[in-house]
Amino acid sequence: MGDLEIRPAALDDLSAIVGMLADDPLGAQRESPDDLAPYVSALERLSSDPNQHLVVAERKGRVVGTLQLTVVPGLSRRGATRSIIEGVRIHADERGSGLGTRLIEWAVEESRRQNCQLVQLTSDSTRTDAHRFYERLGFTASHVGFKLAL
């Protein structure tokens, strides 16, 4: 994995990122790789917020993974700061290579660097392979998540 670079996402990375987001049954229903305009706007918002870290994993000039790390200051847990990992995606031909582990390890280390006391994430209830992956990395399925579409 020495040839892997984890770096902030750039505008030129959007097509690859959106392609990975759309490359599964859930993402295929909610992503639009043919229209990058909303993603460009989102990247601009993310890039201007110091608590947002959208990163890509690049190998030999090719984007092969991505995730978003959000740092959230809070009052609970005695004023603890937490981080939230979202949108973890690995290119289909890189799955099983250890790249996902490497990205999550980066997110945990960055969370420590940002003085977070807790790292959390959600995973769709249908993604049972992802659940096993996160549990192998030490995450505990301790809560039930709820969403309300607006």
DSSP file with accessible surface (Angstrom, degrees, kcal/mol):
  #  RESIDUE AA STRUCTURE BP1 BP2  ACC     N-H-->O    O-->H-N    N-H-->O    O-->H-N    TCO  KAPPA ALPHA  PHI   PSI    X-CA   Y-CA   Z-CA
    1    1 A M    >         0   0   87      0, 0.0     3,-1.8     0, 0.0    97,-0.0   0.000 360.0 360.0 360.0   7.6    0.0    0.0    0.0
    2    2 A G  T 3   +     0   0   85      1,-0.3     0, 0.0     3,-0.0     0, 0.0   0.705 360.0  60.2 -64.7 -19.1    3.0    2.3   -0.2
    3    3 A D  T 3  S+     0   0   74      2,-0.0    57,-0.7    56,-0.0     2,-0.4   0.318  85.6 104.3 -90.1  10.6    1.9    3.6   -3.5
    4    4 A L  E <   -A   59   0A  16     -3,-1.8     2,-0.4    55,-0.1    55,-0.2  -0.773  49.9-168.4 -97.8 133.7   -1.4    4.9   -2.0
    5    5 A E  E     -A   58   0A  99     53,-2.6    53,-3.2    -2,-0.4     2,-0.6  -0.985   7.3-159.9-120.0 128.5   -2.0    8.6   -1.3
    6    6 A I  E     +A   57   0A  29     -2,-0.4    51,-0.2    51,-0.2    60,-0.0  -0.950  32.2 152.1-105.2 121.5   -4.9    9.8    0.7
    7    7 A R  E     -A   56   0A  44     49,-2.3    49,-2.8    -2,-0.6     3,-0.1  -0.930  50.2 -72.8-145.2 163.9   -5.6   13.4    0.0
    8    8 A P  E     -A   55   0A  99      0, 0.0    47,-0.3     0, 0.0     2,-0.1  -0.327  57.7-106.9 -59.7 142.0   -8.3   16.0   -0.1
    9    9 A A        -     0   0   13     45,-2.9     2,-0.3     2,-0.0    45,-0.1  -0.426  36.9-160.2 -69.7 146.3  -10.7   15.5   -3.0
   10   10 A A    >   -     0   0   46     -2,-0.1     3,-2.2    -3,-0.1     4,-0.5  -0.799  34.7 -98.7-123.4 166.7  -10.5   18.0   -5.9
   11   11 A L  G >  S+     0   0  105      1,-0.3     3,-1.6    -2,-0.3     4,-0.4   0.876 121.7  59.3 -53.3 -40.1  -12.9   19.0   -8.7
   12   12 A D  G 3  S+     0   0  156      1,-0.3     4,-0.3     2,-0.1    -1,-0.3   0.663 100.7  58.1 -65.4 -14.7  -11.1   16.7  -11.1
   13   13 A D  G <> S+     0   0   12     -3,-2.2     4,-2.5     1,-0.2    -1,-0.3   0.573  79.4  91.5 -88.7 -12.3  -12.0   13.7   -8.8
   14   14 A L  H <> S+     0   0    9     -3,-1.6     4,-3.0    -4,-0.5     5,-0.3   0.870  81.6  52.6 -58.4 -43.4  -15.7   14.2   -8.8
   15   15 A S  H  > S+     0   0   79     -4,-0.4     4,-2.2     1,-0.2    -1,-0.2   0.931 113.3  44.6 -59.5 -44.0  -16.5   11.9  -11.7
   16   16 A A  H  > S+     0   0   39     -4,-0.3     4,-2.0    -3,-0.2    -1,-0.2   0.909 114.4  49.4 -66.5 -41.6  -14.6    9.0  -10.1
   17   17 A I  H  X S+     0   0    7     -4,-2.5     4,-2.5     2,-0.2    -2,-0.2   0.955 113.0  45.5 -62.7 -50.5  -16.2    9.7   -6.7
   18   18 A V  H  X S+     0   0    2     -4,-3.0     4,-2.2     1,-0.2    -1,-0.2   0.896 109.2  57.1 -63.2 -36.6  -19.7    9.8   -8.0
   19   19 A G  H  X S+     0   0   33     -4,-2.2     4,-0.7    -5,-0.3    -1,-0.2   0.914 109.4  45.0 -58.9 -41.5  -19.0    6.7  -10.1
   20   20 A M  H >< S+     0   0    4     -4,-2.0     3,-0.7     1,-0.2    -2,-0.2   0.890 110.6  53.7 -70.2 -38.8  -18.1    4.8   -6.9
   21   21 A L  H 3< S+     0   0   29     -4,-2.5    -1,-0.2     1,-0.2    -2,-0.2   0.863 113.2  44.0 -61.4 -34.7  -21.1    6.2   -5.0
   22   22 A A  H 3< S+     0   0   17     -4,-2.2     2,-1.5    -5,-0.2    -1,-0.2   0.581  88.8  94.8 -85.9  -8.8  -23.4    4.9   -7.8
   23   23 A D  S << S+     0   0   79     -3,-0.7    -1,-0.2    -4,-0.7    -2,-0.1  -0.290  76.9  56.4 -89.4  52.6  -21.7    1.5   -8.1
   24   24 A D  S  > S-     0   0   27     -2,-1.5     4,-2.8    -3,-0.1     5,-0.2  -0.951  96.2 -93.7-163.5 166.8  -23.9   -0.5   -5.9
   25   25 A P  H  > S+     0   0  105      0, 0.0     4,-0.6     0, 0.0    -1,-0.1   0.874 123.2  42.0 -57.4 -39.2  -27.7   -1.3   -5.7
   26   26 A L  H >> S+     0   0   36      2,-0.2     3,-0.9     1,-0.2     4,-0.9   0.944 116.7  46.3 -72.2 -48.2  -28.4    1.6   -3.2
   27   27 A G  H >> S+     0   0    0      1,-0.2     4,-2.4     2,-0.2     3,-0.6   0.853 103.2  63.8 -64.1 -33.6  -26.2    4.2   -4.9
   28   28 A A  H 3< S+     0   0   68     -4,-2.8    -1,-0.2     1,-0.2    -2,-0.2   0.816 105.0  48.2 -61.3 -26.7  -27.6    3.3   -8.4
   29   29 A Q  H << S+     0   0  162     -3,-0.9    -1,-0.2    -4,-0.6    -2,-0.2   0.721 122.7  29.1 -84.2 -24.1  -31.0    4.5   -7.2
   30   30 A R  H << S+     0   0  130     -4,-0.9     2,-0.3    -3,-0.6    -2,-0.2   0.525 103.1  77.3-120.0  -6.9  -29.9    7.8   -5.6
   31   31 A E     <  -     0   0   43     -4,-2.4   -13,-0.0    -5,-0.1   -12,-0.0  -0.753  54.6-156.4-107.0 157.1  -26.9    9.0   -7.5
   32   32 A S    >   +     0   0   66     -2,-0.3     3,-1.8     3,-0.2   -13,-0.1  -0.718  14.0 174.2-132.1  81.3  -26.7   10.7  -10.9
   33   33 A P  T 3  S+     0   0   58      0, 0.0     3,-0.2     0, 0.0    -1,-0.1   0.720  78.7  64.3 -62.0 -19.0  -23.2   10.3  -12.5
   34   34 A D  T 3  S+     0   0  168      1,-0.2     2,-0.4     2,-0.1   -19,-0.0   0.620 103.6  47.4 -79.6 -14.5  -24.5   11.9  -15.7
   35   35 A D    <   +     0   0   87     -3,-1.8     4,-0.3     1,-0.1    -1,-0.2  -0.859  58.6 171.0-130.6  97.6  -25.1   15.3  -14.0
   36   36 A L    >>  +     0   0   52     -2,-0.4     4,-2.3     1,-0.2     3,-0.5   0.551  53.7  98.4 -84.2  -5.9  -22.2   16.4  -11.9
   37   37 A A  H 3> S+     0   0   63      1,-0.3     4,-2.1     2,-0.2     5,-0.2   0.898  83.9  46.1 -52.9 -48.6  -23.6   19.9  -11.2
   38   38 A P  H 3> S+     0   0   71      0, 0.0     4,-2.0     0, 0.0    -1,-0.3   0.862 113.0  51.6 -65.5 -28.5  -25.1   19.1   -7.8
   39   39 A Y  H <> S+     0   0   38     -3,-0.5     4,-2.7    -4,-0.3    -2,-0.2   0.862 106.1  53.7 -73.9 -34.8  -21.9   17.4   -6.8
   40   40 A V  H  X S+     0   0   43     -4,-2.3     4,-2.2     2,-0.2    -1,-0.2   0.940 110.4  47.5 -62.9 -45.6  -19.8   20.4   -7.8
   41   41 A S  H  X S+     0   0   52     -4,-2.1     4,-2.0    -5,-0.2    -2,-0.2   0.917 112.4  49.4 -61.0 -43.5  -21.9   22.6   -5.6
   42   42 A A  H  X S+     0   0   25     -4,-2.0     4,-2.9     1,-0.2     5,-0.2   0.915 108.5  52.6 -63.4 -42.5  -21.6   20.1   -2.7
   43   43 A L  H  X S+     0   0   12     -4,-2.7     4,-2.9     1,-0.2    -1,-0.2   0.904 107.3  52.7 -62.2 -38.8  -17.8   20.0   -3.1
   44   44 A E  H  X S+     0   0  126     -4,-2.2     4,-1.3     2,-0.2    -1,-0.2   0.927 111.3  46.3 -61.7 -43.6  -17.6   23.8   -2.9
   45   45 A R  H  < S+     0   0  155     -4,-2.0     4,-0.5     1,-0.2     3,-0.3   0.929 114.9  47.0 -64.1 -44.6  -19.6   23.7    0.3
   46   46 A L  H >< S+     0   0   32     -4,-2.9     3,-1.4     1,-0.2     6,-0.3   0.923 109.8  52.9 -63.5 -43.0  -17.5   20.9    1.8
   47   47 A S  H 3< S+     0   0   87     -4,-2.9    -1,-0.2     1,-0.3    -2,-0.2   0.769 107.0  52.5 -66.3 -25.4  -14.2   22.6    0.8
   48   48 A S  T 3< S+     0   0   97     -4,-1.3    -1,-0.3    -3,-0.3    -2,-0.2   0.520  95.2  80.3 -89.4  -3.0  -15.2   25.8    2.5
   49   49 A D    X   -     0   0   58     -3,-1.4     3,-2.0    -4,-0.5    -1,-0.1  -0.898  65.6-156.2-108.7 115.0  -16.0   24.1    5.8
   50   50 A P  T 3  S+     0   0  105      0, 0.0    -1,-0.1     0, 0.0    -4,-0.0   0.664  93.0  60.5 -66.4 -12.4  -12.9   23.3    8.0
   51   51 A N  T 3  S+     0   0   58     19,-0.1    20,-2.6    -5,-0.0     2,-0.5   0.414  91.9  81.3 -91.7   1.4  -14.9   20.6    9.8
   52   52 A Q  E <   - B   0  70A  37     -3,-2.0     2,-0.4    -6,-0.3    18,-0.2  -0.923  54.0-177.7-111.2 132.5  -15.5   18.6    6.5
   53   53 A H  E     + B   0  69A  41     16,-2.3    16,-2.4    -2,-0.5     2,-0.7  -0.850   1.8 179.5-132.7  93.0  -12.8   16.4    5.1
   54   54 A L  E     + B   0  68A  30     -2,-0.4   -45,-2.9    14,-0.2     2,-0.3  -0.871  20.7 177.6 -92.5 118.3  -13.7   14.7    1.7
   55   55 A V  E     -AB   8  67A   6     12,-2.7    12,-1.7    -2,-0.7     2,-0.3  -0.841  21.2-152.8-123.4 159.0  -10.8   12.6    0.8
   56   56 A V  E     -AB   7  66A   0    -49,-2.8   -49,-2.3    -2,-0.3     2,-0.5  -0.933  15.4-134.6-124.1 152.3   -9.8   10.3   -2.0
   57   57 A A  E     -AB   6  65A   0      8,-2.6     7,-3.2    -2,-0.3     8,-1.2  -0.944  29.1-167.4-102.2 125.4   -7.4    7.4   -2.1
   58   58 A E  E     -AB   5  63A  38    -53,-3.2   -53,-2.6    -2,-0.5     2,-0.4  -0.958  12.8-176.4-121.2 133.8   -5.3    7.6   -5.2
   59   59 A R  E >  S-AB   4  62A  35      3,-2.7     3,-1.8    -2,-0.4   -55,-0.1  -0.994  75.4 -16.8-130.0 122.7   -3.0    4.9   -6.6
   60   60 A K  T 3  S-     0   0  186    -57,-0.7    -1,-0.1    -2,-0.4     3,-0.1   0.885 129.7 -49.9  52.2  43.5   -0.9    5.6   -9.7
   61   61 A G  T 3  S+     0   0   62      1,-0.2     2,-0.4    -3,-0.0    -1,-0.3   0.507 116.6 112.7  79.1   5.4   -2.9    8.6  -10.6
   62   62 A R  E <   -B   59   0A  95     -3,-1.8    -3,-2.7   -46,-0.0     2,-0.5  -0.932  68.2-127.4-116.9 130.7   -6.2    6.8  -10.3
   63   63 A V  E     +B   58   0A  14     -2,-0.4    -5,-0.2    -5,-0.2     3,-0.1  -0.635  36.7 163.8 -75.0 120.9   -8.9    7.5   -7.6
   64   64 A V  E     +     0   0A   0     -7,-3.2    27,-2.9    -2,-0.5     2,-0.3   0.409  57.9  13.6-121.5  -3.0   -9.7    4.1   -6.0
   65   65 A G  E     -BC  57  90A   0     -8,-1.2    -8,-2.6    25,-0.2     2,-0.3  -0.985  56.0-174.1-165.6 163.2  -11.5    5.1   -2.8
   66   66 A T  E     +BC  56  89A   2     23,-2.3    23,-2.4    -2,-0.3     2,-0.3  -0.987   5.6 169.7-156.8 158.2  -13.2    7.9   -1.0
   67   67 A L  E     -B   55   0A   0    -12,-1.7   -12,-2.7    -2,-0.3     2,-0.4  -0.951  25.0-131.0-162.2 162.0  -14.8    8.9    2.3
   68   68 A Q  E     -BC  54  86A  47     18,-2.9    18,-2.9    -2,-0.3     2,-0.5  -0.979  16.6-165.2-117.5 131.7  -16.1   12.0    4.1
   69   69 A L  E     -BC  53  85A   0    -16,-2.4   -16,-2.3    -2,-0.4     2,-0.5  -0.976   4.9-167.8-117.1 124.3  -15.1   12.7    7.6
   70   70 A T  E     -BC  52  84A  21     14,-2.5    14,-2.5    -2,-0.5     2,-0.5  -0.958  10.6-148.9-115.0 129.3  -17.1   15.4    9.5
   71   71 A V  E     - C   0  83A   8    -20,-2.6    12,-0.2    -2,-0.5    -2,-0.0  -0.871  17.0-170.5 -99.2 125.6  -15.8   16.8   12.9
   72   72 A V  E     - C   0  82A  51     10,-3.5    10,-2.5    -2,-0.5     2,-0.1  -0.939  12.3-150.9-124.7 109.5  -18.7   17.7   15.2
   73   73 A P  E     + C   0  81A  86      0, 0.0     2,-0.3     0, 0.0     8,-0.2  -0.470  30.4 172.5 -69.9 150.0  -18.2   19.7   18.4
   74   74 A G        -     0   0   31      6,-0.5    -2,-0.0     5,-0.3     0, 0.0  -0.949  44.4-132.3-152.3 172.7  -20.8   18.9   21.0
   75   75 A L  S  > S+     0   0  162     -2,-0.3     4,-2.5     4,-0.1     3,-0.2   0.762  79.4  88.0 -97.1 -35.3  -22.0   19.3   24.6
   76   76 A S  H  > S+     0   0   70      2,-0.2     4,-1.7     1,-0.2    -2,-0.1  -0.168  82.2  35.8 -66.0 163.3  -22.8   15.7   25.4
   77   77 A R  H  4 S-     0   0  153      1,-0.2    -1,-0.2     2,-0.2     3,-0.2   0.920 142.9 -55.3  57.9  42.0  -20.1   13.4   26.8
   78   78 A R  H  4 S-     0   0  251      1,-0.2    -2,-0.2    -3,-0.2    -1,-0.2   0.876 109.4 -44.7  62.6  40.7  -18.7   16.4   28.8
   79   79 A G  H  < S+     0   0   40     -4,-2.5    -5,-0.3     1,-0.2    -1,-0.2   0.765  90.9 175.6  79.6  26.7  -18.3   18.6   25.7
   80   80 A A     <  -     0   0    6     -4,-1.7    -6,-0.5    -5,-0.2     2,-0.4  -0.283  26.9-137.5 -69.9 147.3  -16.8   15.9   23.5
   81   81 A T  E     -C   73   0A  33     34,-0.4    36,-3.4    -8,-0.2    37,-0.8  -0.875  26.5-172.8 -98.2 136.3  -15.9   16.4   19.9
   82   82 A R  E     -Cd  72 118A  47    -10,-2.5   -10,-3.5    -2,-0.4     2,-0.3  -0.842  14.3-139.8-124.6 163.4  -16.9   13.5   17.7
   83   83 A S  E     -Cd  71 119A   0     35,-2.4    37,-2.7    -2,-0.3     2,-0.4  -0.923   7.7-150.6-122.0 153.2  -16.3   12.6   14.1
   84   84 A I  E     -Cd  70 120A  37    -14,-2.5   -14,-2.5    -2,-0.3     2,-0.5  -0.991   6.2-150.4-124.1 127.1  -18.7   11.0   11.6
   85   85 A I  E     +Cd  69 121A   2     35,-2.5    37,-0.6    -2,-0.4     2,-0.3  -0.860  27.2 168.0 -97.6 128.6  -17.5    8.8    8.7
   86   86 A E  E     +C   68   0A  74    -18,-2.9   -18,-2.9    -2,-0.5    37,-0.1  -0.925  46.7  21.7-134.1 161.7  -19.7    8.9    5.7
   87   87 A G  E     -     0   0A  30     -2,-0.3     2,-0.5   -20,-0.2    -1,-0.1   0.822  65.0-179.8  55.1  40.2  -19.7    7.8    2.1
   88   88 A V  E     +     0   0A  22    -21,-0.1     2,-0.4    -3,-0.1   -21,-0.2  -0.619   9.9 166.6 -74.6 121.8  -17.0    5.2    2.3
   89   89 A R  E     -C   66   0A  30    -23,-2.4   -23,-2.3    -2,-0.5     2,-0.4  -0.999  22.1-165.5-141.1 140.0  -16.6    3.7   -1.2
   90   90 A I  E     -C   65   0A  19     -2,-0.4   -25,-0.2   -25,-0.2     5,-0.1  -0.978  36.3-104.0-122.4 134.6  -13.9    1.5   -2.7
   91   91 A H    >>  -     0   0   58    -27,-2.9     3,-2.5    -2,-0.4     4,-0.7  -0.276  35.7-115.1 -56.2 141.5  -13.6    1.0   -6.4
   92   92 A A  G >4 S+     0   0   46      1,-0.3     3,-0.9     2,-0.2    -1,-0.1   0.845 114.4  51.4 -51.6 -40.6  -14.9   -2.4   -7.4
   93   93 A D  G 34 S+     0   0  105      1,-0.2    -1,-0.3     3,-0.0    -2,-0.1   0.493 109.8  51.2 -82.6   3.7  -11.5   -3.8   -8.6
   94   94 A E  G X4>S+     0   0   24     -3,-2.5     3,-1.8   -30,-0.1     5,-0.5   0.453  78.4 120.1-110.5  -7.5   -9.9   -2.7   -5.3
   95   95 A R  T <<5S+     0   0  126     -3,-0.9    -3,-0.0    -4,-0.7    -4,-0.0  -0.356  78.1  22.1 -63.4 137.3  -12.4   -4.4   -2.9
   96   96 A G  T 3 5S+     0   0   90     -2,-0.0    -1,-0.3     1,-0.0    -3,-0.0   0.426  94.2 105.6  86.4   2.0  -10.7   -6.9   -0.7
   97   97 A S  T < 5S-     0   0   54     -3,-1.8    -2,-0.1     1,-0.0    -4,-0.0   0.499  97.9-103.8 -90.9  -6.6   -7.3   -5.4   -1.1
   98   98 A G  T  >5S+     0   0   35     -4,-0.2     4,-2.2   -97,-0.0     5,-0.1   0.356  90.5 118.6  96.8  -4.2   -7.1   -3.8    2.3
   99   99 A L  H  ><S+     0   0    1     -5,-0.5     4,-2.5     2,-0.2     5,-0.2   0.901  71.5  53.6 -64.0 -40.9   -7.8   -0.3    0.9
  100  100 A G  H  > S+     0   0   11     -6,-0.2     4,-2.5     1,-0.2     5,-0.2   0.929 109.3  49.1 -60.2 -43.2  -11.0    0.1    3.0
  101  101 A T  H  > S+     0   0   42      1,-0.2     4,-2.8     2,-0.2    -1,-0.2   0.932 110.2  51.3 -60.0 -45.1   -9.1   -0.7    6.2
  102  102 A R  H  X S+     0   0   88     -4,-2.2     4,-2.1     1,-0.2    -2,-0.2   0.903 110.5  48.5 -60.5 -42.1   -6.5    1.8    5.2
  103  103 A L  H  X S+     0   0    0     -4,-2.5     4,-2.3     2,-0.2    -1,-0.2   0.924 112.8  46.9 -65.8 -44.1   -9.1    4.6    4.6
  104  104 A I  H  X S+     0   0    3     -4,-2.5     4,-2.6     2,-0.2     5,-0.2   0.914 110.6  52.7 -66.1 -40.2  -10.9    3.9    7.9
  105  105 A E  H  X S+     0   0  102     -4,-2.8     4,-2.5    -5,-0.2    -1,-0.2   0.911 108.7  51.0 -59.9 -40.8   -7.5    3.9    9.7
  106  106 A W  H  X S+     0   0   55     -4,-2.1     4,-2.9    -5,-0.2     5,-0.2   0.940 110.2  49.5 -60.1 -45.4   -6.8    7.3    8.1
  107  107 A A  H  X S+     0   0    0     -4,-2.3     4,-2.2     1,-0.2    -2,-0.2   0.897 111.6  48.1 -63.1 -40.0  -10.2    8.6    9.3
  108  108 A V  H  X S+     0   0   32     -4,-2.6     4,-2.2     2,-0.2    -1,-0.2   0.935 113.6  46.8 -67.0 -44.9   -9.6    7.3   12.9
  109  109 A E  H  X S+     0   0  109     -4,-2.5     4,-2.5    -5,-0.2    -2,-0.2   0.914 112.3  49.8 -64.1 -41.4   -6.1    8.9   13.0
  110  110 A E  H  X S+     0   0   22     -4,-2.9     4,-2.0     1,-0.2    -1,-0.2   0.895 108.4  54.5 -63.9 -36.5   -7.3   12.2   11.6
  111  111 A S  H  <>S+     0   0    1     -4,-2.2     5,-2.8    -5,-0.2    -2,-0.2   0.916 108.6  47.9 -62.9 -42.6  -10.1   12.1   14.2
  112  112 A R  H ><5S+     0   0  147     -4,-2.2     3,-2.0     3,-0.2    -1,-0.2   0.927 110.0  52.3 -60.9 -45.0   -7.5   11.8   16.9
  113  113 A R  H 3<5S+     0   0  165     -4,-2.5    -2,-0.2     1,-0.3    -1,-0.2   0.856 107.5  52.5 -61.3 -31.0   -5.5   14.6   15.4
  114  114 A Q  T 3<5S-     0   0   51     -4,-2.0    -1,-0.3    -5,-0.2    -2,-0.2   0.292 120.3-112.6 -87.1   9.5   -8.7   16.7   15.5
  115  115 A N  T < 5 +     0   0  121     -3,-2.0   -34,-0.4     1,-0.2     2,-0.2   0.803  58.6 163.4  62.8  34.7   -9.0   15.9   19.2
  116  116 A C      < -     0   0   18     -5,-2.8   -34,-0.2    -6,-0.1    -1,-0.2  -0.581  30.9-161.9 -80.0 145.9  -12.2   13.8   18.7
  117  117 A Q  S    S+     0   0  122    -36,-3.4     2,-0.3     1,-0.2   -35,-0.2   0.511  75.1  31.2-101.2  -8.6  -13.2   11.5   21.6
  118  118 A L  E     -d   82   0A  46    -37,-0.8   -35,-2.4    -7,-0.1     2,-0.5  -0.993  59.6-157.2-152.0 138.4  -15.5    9.4   19.5
  119  119 A V  E     +d   83   0A  34     -2,-0.3     2,-0.3   -37,-0.2   -35,-0.2  -0.983  23.8 175.5-115.4 130.1  -15.7    8.2   15.9
  120  120 A Q  E     +d   84   0A  68    -37,-2.7   -35,-2.5    -2,-0.5     2,-0.3  -0.914   8.7 171.9-132.8 160.0  -19.1    7.1   14.6
  121  121 A L  E     -d   85   0A  36     -2,-0.3     2,-0.3   -37,-0.2   -35,-0.1  -0.975  20.1-138.5-155.3 161.8  -20.6    6.0   11.4
  122  122 A T        -     0   0   79    -37,-0.6     2,-0.4    -2,-0.3    -2,-0.0  -0.912  13.2-167.5-120.9 156.2  -23.9    4.6   10.0
  123  123 A S        -     0   0   34     -2,-0.3    22,-0.1   -37,-0.1    -2,-0.0  -0.992  35.6 -98.0-142.5 133.7  -24.3    1.9    7.4
  124  124 A D    >   -     0   0   58     -2,-0.4     3,-2.1     1,-0.2     7,-0.1  -0.202  34.5-120.2 -51.1 140.7  -27.4    0.9    5.6
  125  125 A S  T 3  S+     0   0  100      1,-0.3    -1,-0.2     2,-0.0     3,-0.1   0.732 111.3  58.7 -61.1 -20.0  -29.1   -2.0    7.3
  126  126 A T  T 3  S+     0   0   92      1,-0.2     2,-1.7     2,-0.1    -1,-0.3   0.607  82.0  87.6 -84.3  -9.6  -28.8   -4.0    4.1
  127  127 A R    <>  +     0   0   55     -3,-2.1     4,-2.0     1,-0.2     3,-0.2  -0.433  46.6 157.7 -90.0  67.3  -25.0   -3.8    3.9
  128  128 A T  H  > S+     0   0   77     -2,-1.7     4,-2.0     1,-0.2    -1,-0.2   0.848  71.1  55.1 -64.2 -34.4  -24.2   -6.8    6.0
  129  129 A D  H  > S+     0   0  112     -3,-0.3     4,-2.1     1,-0.2    -1,-0.2   0.916 108.1  49.9 -63.6 -40.8  -20.7   -7.2    4.6
  130  130 A A  H  > S+     0   0   24     -3,-0.2     4,-2.8     1,-0.2     5,-0.2   0.895 106.9  55.5 -63.3 -39.0  -20.0   -3.6    5.5
  131  131 A H  H  X S+     0   0   55     -4,-2.0     4,-2.3     1,-0.2    -1,-0.2   0.932 108.8  46.6 -61.0 -44.4  -21.2   -4.3    9.1
  132  132 A R  H  X S+     0   0  125     -4,-2.0     4,-2.4     2,-0.2    -1,-0.2   0.909 111.2  53.4 -63.0 -40.6  -18.8   -7.2    9.5
  133  133 A F  H  X S+     0   0   36     -4,-2.1     4,-1.2     2,-0.2    -2,-0.2   0.950 110.7  45.0 -59.0 -50.0  -16.0   -5.0    8.1
  134  134 A Y  H  <>S+     0   0   27     -4,-2.8     5,-2.3     1,-0.2     3,-0.3   0.896 111.8  52.4 -65.5 -37.7  -16.6   -2.2   10.6
  135  135 A E  H ><5S+     0   0  105     -4,-2.3     3,-1.8     1,-0.2    -1,-0.2   0.905 105.1  55.6 -64.9 -38.2  -16.9   -4.7   13.5
  136  136 A R  H 3<5S+     0   0  179     -4,-2.4    -1,-0.2     1,-0.3    -2,-0.2   0.816 105.2  54.2 -61.0 -29.3  -13.6   -6.2   12.5
  137  137 A L  T 3<5S-     0   0   54     -4,-1.2    -1,-0.3    -3,-0.3    -2,-0.2   0.392 129.6 -95.9 -87.8   4.2  -12.1   -2.7   12.8
  138  138 A G  T < 5S+     0   0   60     -3,-1.8    -3,-0.2     1,-0.3     2,-0.2   0.408  77.7 138.7 101.4  -1.1  -13.4   -2.3   16.3
  139  139 A F      < -     0   0   38     -5,-2.3     2,-0.4    -6,-0.1    -1,-0.3  -0.505  41.3-144.4 -76.2 146.9  -16.6   -0.5   15.7
  140  140 A T        -     0   0  116     -2,-0.2     2,-2.0     0, 0.0     3,-0.2  -0.948  14.8-130.5-115.0 134.4  -19.6   -1.6   17.8
  141  141 A A        +     0   0   85     -2,-0.4    -2,-0.0     1,-0.2   -10,-0.0  -0.561  53.9 147.1 -79.3  79.9  -23.2   -1.6   16.5
  142  142 A S        +     0   0   84     -2,-2.0     2,-0.3     2,-0.0    -1,-0.2   0.588  50.6  40.4 -98.4 -13.0  -24.4    0.3   19.6
  143  143 A H        -     0   0  155     -3,-0.2     2,-0.5     0, 0.0     0, 0.0  -0.896  68.7-125.6-134.5 163.5  -27.3    2.4   18.3
  144  144 A V        -     0   0  114     -2,-0.3     2,-0.3    -3,-0.0    -2,-0.0  -0.945  32.7-141.8-106.9 128.3  -30.2    2.2   15.9
  145  145 A G        -     0   0   60     -2,-0.5     2,-0.3   -22,-0.1   -23,-0.0  -0.649  13.4-163.9 -93.7 150.2  -30.2    5.0   13.4
  146  146 A F        -     0   0  182     -2,-0.3     2,-0.3     2,-0.0    -2,-0.0  -0.971   3.7-170.4-130.3 145.9  -33.2    6.9   12.1
  147  147 A K        -     0   0  178     -2,-0.3     2,-0.4     2,-0.0    -2,-0.0  -0.978  10.4-161.3-135.0 151.5  -33.6    9.1    9.0
  148  148 A L        -     0   0  146     -2,-0.3     2,-0.3     2,-0.0    -2,-0.0  -0.971  19.9-139.0-131.8 112.0  -36.3   11.5    7.8
  149  149 A A              0   0  101     -2,-0.4    -2,-0.0     1,-0.0     0, 0.0  -0.548 360.0 360.0 -72.4 133.3  -36.2   12.4    4.1
  150  150 A L              0   0  202     -2,-0.3    -1,-0.0     0, 0.0    -2,-0.0  -0.831 360.0 360.0-112.5 360.0  -37.0   16.0    3.5
